[in-house]
Amino acid sequence: MKTNWMAYFKRFAPLLAMLVFPVLGMIYAAVNRGGGRVWHLATPLDQAVPFVKWFALPYSVWIVYIYVCVLFFFVKDVRTFYRAIATYTICALVCYFVYSVFQTTVPRPELVGHDPLTRLVAFIYHRDQPFNCFPSIHCFSSYMVFRILASSSFKTRRSLTLVGIGSGLIILSTQFIKQHVLLDVVAAIALVELALPAVMLAERWMAGKASVAGRSKGTMYSS
């Protein structure tokens, strides 16, 4: 019985790494405020994007979507799971640093009406202050799960399609409910394209180091 319990714990212990999410959330709350100079990065293209309130639906399920994708990685391959956790953590910390030295904001439209979707947008606006915009956490994390899946050994056409649609809708939602501007999206994608290769390079370095250590240990025992 003890052996079974230990095997069970060993199997699911990597999930403890997800405890980093609430810790990062607390840091986010600490920097989600104005103060000092606040920049506006909106362009004429952003002004041309209409406000579409039904995009509040994919925006609202973002964190659940990210958790589901990360858990899917865990089920398929623990190394990919750790890759996602590491990449998310690095990107989030970079975002928090940027927010602390280069705070931006996005003008929000005046909400009219009391229908469910308008009330949902109002709730989003109330819960999430109009700061911490550049780069977008919604966008980097949504792009990250798609990018990591695309680089995995277990990707399928179906999974890529589902995650591509899910991530695409969330990224679009940041534009259509006026939570972010286009530069926030560009910066988010660029951040992942820098962080993910760095994480994968670190993985290869650690794997090579472990291989050398294993060979050295084997040589010591054989002699």
Summary of the structure (lengths in Angstrom):
residues: 223
radius of gyration: 20.6
end to end distance: 38.5
largest distance: 80.2
contacts: 639
relative contact order: 0.15
helix: 76%
strand: 2%
